[in-house]
Amino acid sequence: MIDRTTALAVWAALGAVVVALEALALRCGGRVPGIGALARRITVRPVGRALLVLGWMWLGWHAFAR
């Protein structure tokens, strides 16, 4: 099992990567898709919507169930 400090560091690193990619998307003027564009691509099909909901549920369970 991973200790709490390591788990928080991993979540912080993932959050920093997401923020950096979104900043890059805004700076590049459309060459790099942002979070909204990626979500739109995923949710076009019902399977993508279901996978997104399942992923969000998994993330919520692991982030807040402790």
ABEGO torsion letter per residue (X at the ends): XBBAAAAAAAAAAAAAAAAAAAAAAAAAGGABBBAAAAAAAAAABAAAAAAAAAAAAAAAAAAAAX
